[in-house]
Amino acid sequence: MDEQALLGLNPNADADFRQRALAYFEQLKISQDAWQVCAEALAQSIYSDDHIKFFCFQVLEHQIKFKYSELTEVQQQLIRETLITWLQAQMLNPQPEKTFIRNKAAQVFALLFVTEYLTKWPKFFFDILSVVDLNPRGVDMYLRILMAVDAELVDRDVVHTSEASYYFALKFILNFQKEARRNTLLKDTMREQCIPSLVESWYQILQNYQYTNSELTCQCLEVVGAYVSWIDLSLIANERFINMLLGHMSVEVLREEACDCLFEIVNKGMDPIDKTKLVESLCQVLQSAGLFSIDQEDDVDFLARFSKLVNGMGQALIASWTKLIKNGDMKSAQDTLQAIEAKVALMLQLLIHEDDDISSNIIGFCYDYLHILKQLSALSDQQKANVEAIMLAVMKKLTYDEEYNFENEGEDEAMFVEYRKQLKLLLDRLAQVSPELLLASVRRVFNTTLQNWQTTRFMEVEVAIRLLYMLAEALPVSHGAHFSGDVTKATALQDMMRTLVTSGVSAYQHTSVTLEFFETVVRYEKFFAVEPQHIPTVLMAFLDHRGLRHTSPKVRSRTAYLFSRFVKSLNKQMNPFIEDVLNRIQDLLELSPPENGYQALLSSDDQLFIYETAGVLIVNSEYSAERKQALMRNLLTPLMEKFKVLLEKLMMAQDEDRQMALADCLNHAVGFASRTSKAFSNKQTVKQCGCSEVYLDCLQTFLPALSCPLQKEVLRSGVRTFLHRMIICLEEEVLPFIPSASEHMLKDCEAKDLQEFIPLINQITAKFKTQVSPFLQQMFMPLLHAIFEVLLLPAEENDQSAALEKQMLRRSYFAFLQTVTGSGMSEVIANQGAENVERVLFTVIQGAVDYPDPIAQKTCFIILSKLVELWGGKDGPVGFADFVYKHIVPACFLAPLKQTFDLADAQTVLALSECAVTLKTIHLKRGPECIQYLQQEYLPSLQVAPEIIQ
């Protein structure tokens, strides 16, 4: 082997050596006999370097995986012998191999097993067992090989095929099905030929090493747990095995693995009565061993596994109960229900445990138990007590702990948030079992906590408000009507909301409480329709240091969004406060220029919500149109004035960073103005509110930015978005501005600019149709020239990004033609002169046939179909009938015949459908002449046999 290249395998080698090693590996993979060199190196222990040994196994792995069928029988025998020789050497070596080498060797053994077990090596396991016997190093390798085999045959986490994209979905499914059939056959053969012997070997290993080698014992327990899901359960769930496993539950170093092993046994599908007996016998032994005394156990890692086991036993019993009820065996179902009830006390101990992992592992059992109670016609006193105990446990466990870092949330915090989501599901299930009890419990906790919130810890205040918040989903109603209908519920929620807004808890000095207050107020916005006298109190909380002016940026940001929702939901009830609110948010609306260094309270994204809120207040007010216009002008004029000043500064700026900062600021100004327009609706249009003039002034202010030569992409993007909004809001009043805006946007543009500009033209075309026909006729060819120019630009062969941009631009171009033809304005194309029309038509034919892009192909066939419908009759444009027969008809046949036309792809199927519609439309417009052309000219030219043509 190339010793110099092998130096690069060392993790500390420099980049050049590593590159050389990688190249060498690729070279060996394609070499015919390199694997033999590696096999010899492993069999004769030529190299002592661990990384070279690992490398040799990698080369063998590649050979077995991809090129095994190319080997002769003698060569295949050599690989088998190499692995057995290497295995024998493991028991004689003074030091064991590193773990990563043993794992890789096990993977290679497993690959060979999958390849040869059914044909060449049926004694695979017996050969390995005869070599390893009970030698500890041999047993270690044997167990690793068993785990690797299970991973190949069963493990759902292993993705055996690399094609995961949608395009390869069909191939992936076929490969997966093929592998699944192979794996089933392998497992069936193993069950027949060797599983009883393997199980016996596991028993011997456990018995031999349980007190002397905990590492091997745990490995063996892991193997038993893995295989039990697909072998005959009676081989494991018998007296000698179970007694041994239960014995391991009392040995500290073994009990976690023993727990997992028992969990897999309990999880195995079996007859419901047998399952109940198995679980009950396990529980009796575990209980007599003192394992149910949770409070005396301080090993949280073990308890987390034990909790998972109890969860498995509980869910297994519930599954048995469900099957027995379904089968009508009420006596056995009742016995099983009693067995379930007997585990509830233990379940509650684990649910309430201070360690969230232990608690989380039992939630499944808890959830399913509540589901049983939901199905019972009446609950016993004990069952009611259980429901209440679960409820109290959930309330307690929802509480944040002291260590939670609110300012810098990391992995631990994310895990608690996920855990809270699980608890919320429990709370929702509790509401289904006993809504009255849940409401009463939450009300009690809420009232007790809020009476003394000033002296209560933040986490208890937060969870009290959180519970009120969660009731909204736990006790669902349509359209948030929590304060009508059921009087008891409405009264309870109304009382709690009144307490929330009048208690002063919004002033609590902790971000979690503050945020929970605002979230809950917005969730129950219908409360303020019932008791509007509380609106000013809540508005002040939003507007002062508790909300939008809070010291925490996180609170300010979330409050900006919630404030916007709150104002929108109250609508007309905001009337008395509009001008006061607008005055109070004045400073939050200021555009922060980049040069003053002042750190604004709100980010530009947060300010968008404040501008939208201001717009909503003005538009939904009961003021006259004149007053609305004045208020909207007051809101937008500062933006326009700042915009003019900043645009002048940008024109003169030399430094690129400063240019970018100014361009961003200008973009924000346009974005804010655009956001205010979201307040308008079909009932409250810009015209009705008298605000057209203000927005037209904005347009005149913003459009000069399009001619700015600096930071074009940012500026054009902002103005383009504003134009999209104005087309909706101002309707035909926007039309005079479109020609000059389009002219500027078509100057010096790149693929992305055009791609984003075309939807604007499509919007105008689809909305105004013939009104914009003169404009479209004028800009049609300039737009097309700009598109063709970009598409014809040379690009590097491997530049994926440029290729994708061109593909997207091509799609946009065809979408534009589709909009023009589909809006009844084919004359826009027809009036471009014969040469240009021909060029456009040929690009559509090219798009339908030559580009392997089914989305574009589909659009092209829609265009062709529409043009045939409009121009394909006897009175169509001169020469179009010839074009139909010479180009459109062939396109309908040539496109599906292309190798790239992949009918396994859904978009391609849609393209084929449109292709068929095009042919049908030609037949409708041209009649028998079309059939005659196909029969006598076109199909014979493709060498189609006469009988097929007929």
N, C-alpha and C positions, 0 to 999 in steps of 0.2 A: 504493500500500500504506500501511497505518497505520504511519507512521514512529515514532510513540511506542511502539507495541507491539513494533516491531522492535528497539528499544533493549534489550529484555529478553533478546535472544538472546546478548548479550555475557556470557561466563562470570562477569565481575565485577559484573554488574548485581545490584541488591538483589532480595529475594524477591518484592516486589510486581510489579516490572517483569517478572521471570521468569514469574510466574503469568499476567500479562497476555499475554506472548508465547505461552505455552502455549495459552491460551484462543483467541488469534488463529489459531494453527495449526489447532486443532480447527474453528474457524469456516471457514477456507479449505478444509479437507478436504471439508466438506459443500456448499461454494459451487459453483455450476454453472460459473463461468468464471474462478475465481481462478487456476487453473493457467495460463491464458493470460497473465495479468499476470506470473507467475513465468517463463514461457517467454520472454516479451519481455525481461524483466530480464536473463536469462542470455544471450540471443542478442545483445543490444545492449550488454552489459557496463555496465548502468546503475549497479550498486552495486559499490563497491570493498571493502566490509566482507566478510571471509571468512565470518562466521557467517550473514550474509544470503544469500550465494551458496549455502551449504550448505542453508539453510532452503528456498530455491527448488527445489533438487534434491529435497528431501524431499517437497515438495508434488507435484512431477511424479511421483516414485516412487509416491506414494499413488494418484494418478490412473491410472497404468499398471497398478498392481497390482489395484485394486478397481473402477475405473469406466471402464476403457478401452472396453468394448463399447458404452457409452452415447454415445461420441463419433461425430460424422459422419466420413466419409472425409477431408473437407477438414481437420478438426481433427486427425485422426490424422497426416495429411501434415505439418501444422504442427509436431507434436512431433518427427517425424523430421528436419525441416529445422532446427529449433531446436538439436537435438543436434549435427548436422553443422556448423552455423554456429559453435557454441561450440567444437567441436573445431578448426575452422580458425583460430579466434582464438587458440588456445593456442600456435600456432607463431609468432604475430606479437607476442604480449604481451612487454613488456620483462622481466618476471619470471614464472617458472612458478607455477602455482597451488600452494597448500599441499597436502601429501599427502592429508589427510583429505577435501579437496574432490575431488581426482582419483579417490580410491577410491569416493566416493559417486557421482560421474559415471559411473564404470565399472559400478557396480551398476545404475544407471538404463539405460545402454546394454544391459546383459545382460538386464534385464527386458523391454526392448523387443524384443530378439532372440528371446527365448523366445516372446513374444506374436506376432511378425510374420514370423519367418523362413520358416515353411512356407507363408505365404499372401501377404502384402503386400510383404515385403522380402527376396527370395531373394538379392539381391546385397549383403547387409548387410556382409560382410567386405571385398568388393571395393570398395565405396563408401568404407569407412574407409581401406583401403590406398591408394586413389587420392588421398585427402586427405593422409595422413601421409607417404607415400613413405618416405624414410629420415631425415626430420627428427628429431633426438633427442627433442624434446618430444612429437612426434606418435607416435614409436615407443613412448615410455614409456606414453602413453595406450592405444595399440593393445594392448600387452602386458597392461596392467591389465584391459582389457576382456576379453581372452582368459581371464585367470584368473577373472574374475567369471562368464563364461559357463560355464567348467568347474565352478565352485562350484555354479551352478544345475543343471547337468546330471548331475554325478557326485558331487560332494563329499558323503561320508556324514555329515560333521559338521553339515551344514545341516539344521535341522528346518524343513521347509517349512510345516508345519501346527502351529497352536498348541494344538490339543486333545490333550493328552497324558494326561489322567486316564483311569481305567478306564472311566468312564461313556461317554466319547466314543471308546473304543477302536475300535469298528466303523467309525465315521465316519472316524477317522484312517486306518485300514487302506485304506478305499475311496479316500480322497483320495490316499494314498501310491501305491496301484496305478495310479490315473489319471495321476498325475505321472510314475510310472515308465514308463508306456506312451508318454506325450508325449515324455519325455526320450529313449527308445529311438528314436522316430521322428525326432527332431531329429538325433541322432548319426548314424543311418543316412543321412539326407539330406546331412549335412555330409560324411560319408565319400565319398559319390558326387559331390558338387558342388564342394567347396572345400578339403578337407583337403590334397591334394597342393600346392595353391597356398599354403596357410598354411605348410606345412612348408618350402616353398621360401623364403618370406618370413623364416622363422626362421633358415634357413641364411645368407641375405643379411645379416640383422641381426648374427648371430654373427661372420660374416667381416668385416663392416664395422667393428664396434665392439670386437672382442676385445682390441685393444691400446690403444684410445683411450678407451673408456668402460666401465669394469668394472661400474658399476651396471646399465646396460642389458643387458650381457652376462649378468650373474647373473639378472636378471629373465627374460631369454629362456630361459636354461637351466631356470629354474623352470617356465616354460610347457611346454617340451619334456617335462620330467619328469612334469608333470600330465597331458598329453595322450597320452603314450606308452601308458598303460594301456588306452586304448580306440580307438586308431587302428592301421592296418596297420604292424606293427613294421618291415617291410622299408624303410619310408620313412625310418626313423631308424637302424636297425641295419645301416648300410651303410658302405662304406669311407670315403667323404668325411666323413660325420657323426661316425663313431666316432673317426677320426683327429683331427678337430678337438677333440672332447671330451677325448681322451687328451692332446692338446697343452695343453688347459686345466688338466689335472692337475698340470702343472709351473709354472703361474702362480699365485703365492701368493694373489692377490685373487680368483681364479676357482675354485680347486680344490675348495672346499667345495661350491659349487653343482654343479660338474662331477661330484663324487662322488655327490651325491644323484640327479643325472640318470642316471648310469650304473646306480645302484641300481634306479631305476624300470625301466630297460631290461632289466636282469637279472631283475627280478621278474615280467616279463610272461610269461604262459602261452604255451608253444610246444612243438613236438615235442621229446622228451627228447634225441635225438641232436644236433639242431640247437642246443639249449640248451647241451649240454656243449661243443660246438665254440665257440659264442659266448663262454662263460665262459672257456674255455681260452685263446682268442685275446686276450681282455682281460687275463687274468692274465700272459701272456707279455710284453705291452707294458708293463704296470704294473711288472712285476719288472725288466725291462731299464731302466726309467726310475729304478730305485733306490727305488721306493715301498715295497718289502717290508722295507727296512732300518729297522725301527721304532725301534731304539735310537738312531738318528741324527736322529730327528725330535722337536722339542720343542714343536711347536704342538699343544696338546691338543685344541683345537676341531676342527682338521682331522682329527686321529687318531680323534676320536669319530665323525666322518662316515665316515672310511675304514674303521673297525671295522664300522660298519653295512653298508658296501658288501661287505666281505669276508664278513660274516655272510650277506648276501643271496646272494652267489655260492656260498658253502658250502651253504646250504639249497636253492638252485636245483639244484645238482649232486645233492644227496641225493634231492630230489623226482624228478629224472631217473632215478637209480639204482632207486628204488622202482617207477617205471612200467616200466622195462626188465625188472626181475625179474618183475613181474606179467605182462608180455607174453612172457616166456620167452626174451628176447634176452640170453643169458648173456655172450656175447662183448662186446657194447657195455656191459653192466652192469659187467663186470670193468674195462673201460677207464675207465668213469666212477668206479668205486671207487678206481682208482689216482690219478685226478685229485683226488678228495676227500682221499686220504691225503697227497698232495703239498701240501695247504693246511694240514695239521694243525700244522706247525711255526709257521706264521704265526699261526694261531688261538691257539696257546699263548702266543706273545709278547704278543698283544693281551689274552688272558684274565688274564695275570699283571701287566699294566700297573698302575702305582700309581694311575692315575686310574680311579675306579670307573665313570664313564660309558663310558669306552673298553672296560673289561672287561665291563660289563653288556651292551653292544651285540653282543658276540660269543657270549653264552651260548646263544642259540637254535641256532647252528651246532654248538656243543659238545654240547648236549643231543641233537640229532638224530644226530650222529656216534656217540655212545654207543648210541643206539637201533639203529643199523646193526650195531655190534659185538655187541649183545645177540642179534641174529638169526643171526650167523655160528656155524657148528658148532664151529669152533676158531679161536683167535686166533694170529696170527704173533707172533714176538718183538717186532717193531716196534710192533704194535698193543698188546701188553701194556705196552710202554714208554710208549706214548701214554696209556694208561689211568692208569698210575702218575703221569705228568707232570700230567695233568688233576687227579688227586687231590691232589697236592702244591700245585698252583695254588689249588684250592678252599680247602684248609686255610690257606694263606697269606692269601688274600683275605678269609676270614671274620674276620680279626683287626681289632679296633678300631684307629683311629689316635690319635695323641696329642691331636688337636684335638676329639675327640668330647666333647660337654658332657653329662655324666650327670645333673647337677643341674637343668639347664634345657634340655631337649631341644627343638630347633627343627626347621626344615625340612630342614637338612642331615642331622641325625640321623635324621629320619623316612625320608629317601631311602636312608640306609645300611641301616636296618632292612628296607626293601623289597628292597634289593640282596641282603641276607643270605638273604631268603626265596628269591630266585632261585638262589642258591648251594646252598641246602638241596635244591632240586629236582635240581640236578646231582649232589649227594651221593647222593640216593635212587636216581638213575639209575645211578651208579657201583656202588652196592650190587647192582643187578640184573645188571650185567655181570660183576662179580667181587667177591662178598661176602667171600671169604677175604682178598683183597688189601686191601680197605677196612678190615677188622677188624685186620689186621696193621699197617697204616699208622697207624691211630688209636692202637692199643696202643703202638706205638713212640713216637709224638709225646707221648702221655699220660704214659707212664712216664718218659721223658727229662725232661719239664717238671716233673713232680711230685717227682722226686728232688731238684731244686734250686729248689723254688718260692720259698724265702725270698729268693733273689738274682735271680729272674726277673721281667721286667716284667709288669705286671698283664695287659696285652692277650694275652700269650702263655699265661699261666696260665688266663685266662678261656676262650680258644679251645680249650685242651686239654680242659677240663671240658665245654665246649660240644659238642665232637666226640663225647665219650662220651654226652652227652644225646641228640644227634642219631642215634646208632646205634640207639636204641630204635625210631625210626620207619623208619630206612633198612633195618634187618633185622627186619621185623615178625614177631610171633608172636601167638597168640591169648591174650587175657586177661593180657598182660604176663608170660608164662611164659618169661622170658629165661634162667632159671637151671636149666632142665631140657631134655631133648631132646638136640640137637646138642652133644656133649661139648666139642668144641674151642671153639665159640662161648660156651657156658655158662661154661667155665673162664676164658676171656679176660675176659668181662664181670665175672665174680666177682672175679678178680684186680684189675681196675681199680677196682671198687667198694670192695674192701677197702683199696686204696691211698688212694682218695679220703677214706674216713672215718677212716683211721688216720694219714694224713700230717700232719694239723694244718693243712691248707690252708684250713679254714673260718675260721681266724684272720687270713687275708690282709686287709690294710688297704685294700681297694677294693670299693665297692658291687657292681660288675659280677661280681667273683669270688664274693663272698658270695652274691649272688642265684643265680648259676649253680650253686653248691654245693647250696643248698636245693632248687632246681628238679630237679636230677639225683637227689638222695636220694629225693625224692617219686616221681619217674618210675620209679625202680627199687626201689619199696618191697618187691617180692617177694624182694629180696636178704636182707632181715632175717628172712625165714622160714628161709632157709638158714643164715645166720650171726647168730642173735639176740644174740650177745654184744656186738654193736656198737650196739645200741639205746640204752643209757645215754649213750654218747658223743655220738650225734646229738641225743638229747633235750636234753642240756646246751647244745649249740650253738644249738638252737632257743630255749632259755629264757634264755640270758644275753646279754651285750653283742654277740654275733655275730648274734643273731636278733631276738627280740621287744624287746630293750633296746638295739638298735643306735642309733647317733647319727643315722642317716638315716631320716626318716619313711617314705620310699619302701620301704626294706628292711623296716622294722617292719610296714608295711601288708601287703606281699606275704607276709612270713613268717607273719603271723596266718592268712592263708588256707591257706598250705602246711602249717602246723602242724596245722590242722584236718583236712586231707586225710591227713596222715601218721598221725595218731592213729586216724582211722577205718579206714585200710587195715590197721593192725597188729592191731586188734581185741583178741583174747585175750592176745596177746603183751605188751600194756601192763599186764597185771595186777600185776606186781611193783612198778610205778612209780606207780600211780594216786594214792595219797595224797601222795606226794612232789611229783608234778606239780601236784596241786590246791593244795598249800601254796605252791608256787613261783609260781603264776599269780594268787594271791590279790589282790595289789595291782593287777593288770591288769584285774580284774573290778569295781573300784570305780566306782560311778556318780559322774561328776564334776559336782557341783552348780555352777550358773552363777556363784555369787557368790564362790567362793574364788580365782578368777583363776589357778588352777594349770593349767598346760598338761599335760594327760594324755599319756602315752606313745602311746596308741592312740586313733584316732578312734572314734566310736560305731559306725561301720560295721565297723571292724576288731574291736571288742569283741564284735560279734555272733558272729564266728567263734570267739572264745575261750570265750564262753558255750556255744556248740554243742559245742565240744571237751570242756568240763567235763561237759556232759550226757552225751556219748558215753562218756566215761571211767566215769562212775557207772553208767549203764544197762548197758553191756557188761561190767562187772566180774563177778567170781564171788562177790561178797559176798551175804549174805542180804538178803531184802527189807527187814528192819529197818535194816540198815547202809546200804542204798541210800537209804532214806527219810531217815535222819539226814544223809547227805552232801548229798542234794538240798535238804533244809531249810537246811543250812549255806550252800548256794549261793544260795538264793532269799530267805531271811529278811532279809539286809541290803538287798536290793532293796525288799522290802515296807516295811521300816521307813523307808527313805529316801523311798519313795513317799508315805507318810502325812504326813511332815514337809513335803515339797515341795508337796503338795496344799493343806495349810493355808496355806503361804506364798503360793501362787498366789491363794487366796481373798481374801487381804488386800492383794495387790499392786496398786498404783495405776498405775505406769508401764507403758505398753504393751510397750516393749522387754523389760522385766523379765518381764512376763507371758508373752511369747513364749518367752523363754529357759527359764523354769520349765516351760512346757507341753512344750517340746521334750525337756527332761530327763525329765519324767514319761513321755513317749512312749517314750523310750529304755528306761526301766525296764521298761515293759510289753513292748517289743520283745525285750529280753534274756530275760525270763521265757519269752516265746513261743518264742524260738529254742532254748532248752534242750529243749523238748518234741519237737524234730525227731529227737532221739536214739532215741525209742521206735519200735517196729516191731510187726508182727503177732505176732512171736515174743516180743518183750519189751514187753508192753503196760504202761501206767501202773499198772493194777491189779496185775499180776503183780509189778511192782517195788515195790509198796507205796507209791507216790508220789501216789495220788489225793488224799489229805488235804492235801498241800503245795500242789497246784495249786488245790484248792478254796479254800484260804486265800488264794492269789493272787487268785482271782476275787473273793472278798469284799473284798479290799484295793483292787482296781482299779475295781470297779463304781461306787463313790461318785463317781468322776471324771466319770461321765456326767451327774450333776446339777450339775456346776460350770458356772456361767453364762459363765465366761470361756474364751476359746480353744477353743470347742466343737469346731470342725472337727478340730483336731489331736488332742485327747483322745479324741473319739469314734472317730476312725480307728484309733488304737492299740488301744483296748479291743475294737473290732469285730474286728480281726485276731486278737486273743487269743481271743475267743469262737469264731471259726472253727476255730482250733487245738484248743480245748478240746472242741468238739463231736466232733472226730475222736478225741481222746485219752481224754476222760472218759466219752464216750458218754452214757447216760441220767442219769448223776450231774450233768450240767450243766443238766438241764431245770428244776430249781427256780429257777435264776437268770434264765432267759430272759424270763419275763413282765415283771419289773421293769426289766430291761435294755431291753427293747423299748419299754416305756412312756416311759422317759427319752429314748431315741433318736428317738421320734416327736414329742417336744416341740420347738417352734420350729425345725422342720427346713426345709432348702431342697432344691431339686431334686437337687443332688449328694449330700446326706446320704441322701435316700430311695433314690436310685439305688444307693448302696453298702450300704444297710441290707437291701434286698430280697434280694440273694444270700444273706445270712445266714439269712433266713426260709426261702428256697428250700432251703438246705442242711439246715436242721432238718426241714422238711417231707419232703424226699426220704429223709432218713436214718431218722426216727422214725415217719413215717406216722401211723397211727391213735393212737399214743401221745400225739401233740401235738394231736389233733383238738379237745379242749376249749379249749386255748389259742388255736388258730387261729380257732375260731368266735368267741372273745371279742375277738380283736384284728383280725379281718378287716375290719370296717367302719371302725374308727378308722384303720387303715392306708390304706384306700381313700379315706377323707375327706381324709387328709393329702395323698395323691397328687393327688386331684381339685382340691384347694385350690391346690396349686402349679401344676398345669396350666392352671388358669383365671386365674392372675395375668396382668394385661396386660403386654405387652412392646413395646418400640419396634420399629417395622416392620423396620429394618435391623440389629437386634441379632442378628447371626449366632450369637454365643456362647449367648445365652438360648434361641434357637430350637433349637440343637443339644442343649442340656441338656434341654429339654422332650422332644425326640425320643428321647433316650437313656432318660429317665424313663418315657416311654410304652412303650418296648421292655421295660424292666424290669418294669413293671406287667403287661404281657401274659405275660412269662416267669413271673411269680409265679402267674398264673391257670393257665398251662400246667402248672406244677409241682403245683399243688393238684389239678387234674383228672387229671393223669397219675399221681399217687400214690394214686389210688383214693379220694379224699376229696371227691368232688363234693357230699357232704352238707354240707360246710362252707359251700358257696355256697347250697345249697338251704335251709338253716336260717336264712338272713338275713332272711326275710320277703319276701313277694311283690314289694313295691315295690323293695326293694334288689336282689333277684335280677334283676328286669326292667332296672334301671339298669345292672347289671354286663353283662348280655347285650347291651344296646344299645351299650355301649362297645366290646364285641368286634366287633359288626357294623360299627360306625363305623371301627374299626381295620382291618378287612378290606377296606373299600371306599373310605373317604374320605381316608385319609392316604397320600400317595405315598411310602411307606417299605416296600419289599418284604420286609425282614427282619421288621418288625412284622406285615405282612399274612400272611406264612407262618405265624407263631406263632398269629395269630387263627384261621386256617383249621384249624390243629391242634387248638385249643381247641374250636372248633365241631364238628369231626369227633368228638372225644372225648365231648362232651356229647350229641351225637346217638346215639352208641353206647351211652351210659349211660342217657339219658332218652328216647330216641326211640321206644321200643317202645310196645306197647299199655298197659303198666302204668307209664308214665312220669308225671311230675308233670302235674297238670291244666293245660291250656293250652299245654304245650310243643309239642304237635303243630302247633297253630295258628301258633306262633312259627316253627317250622321252615318252614312254607309261606309265611308272610307276610314273613319276614325272611332266614332262612338261604339258602333257595333263590335269592331275588333277588340276595343278596350274591354267590353263586357266578357269576352272570351279569354283574352290574354291575361287579365289580372288574376283570375282564379287558377290559371295554369302555372303561374309563377311558383318556384320552389319555396319562396318566402311567404306565400299565402298559407298561413298555418291555421287550419280549421279547428285546432284544439284551443285556439285563442278566441275569447268571447267577442272582442272588438272586430276580429276578422269575420266572424259569422255575421255580425251586423253589416259589415262592408259588403259581404256576399248578398245579403238581403236587398240592400240598396242597388246593387248591380242588377239583380233580377227585376227590381221595380223599373230601372232604366230601360231594360229590354221590353218589358211589358208596355211602357209608355210609348216606345218607338212603334210597337205593333198597333197600339190604339190610334196613334196619329197617322201612320202610313198605310195601315190596313194590309190587304193581301200582297201588296208590293213588297212589304218587309219579308213575308214568308217566302215569296218567290226569290228575293235576293239571297236569303239564307240557303235555300235549297239549290239554286242554280249557280250561285257564284261563290259566296263566302265559305260555306262548309266544305264544298269540293276543294277549294284552295288549301284547306287544312288537311287534305287527304282523308277526310272522314268517309267511311264506307257508305255507299248509296242506301243500303237497308237501314242503317242507323239514322241517316238524314231523314228518310221517310217516316 
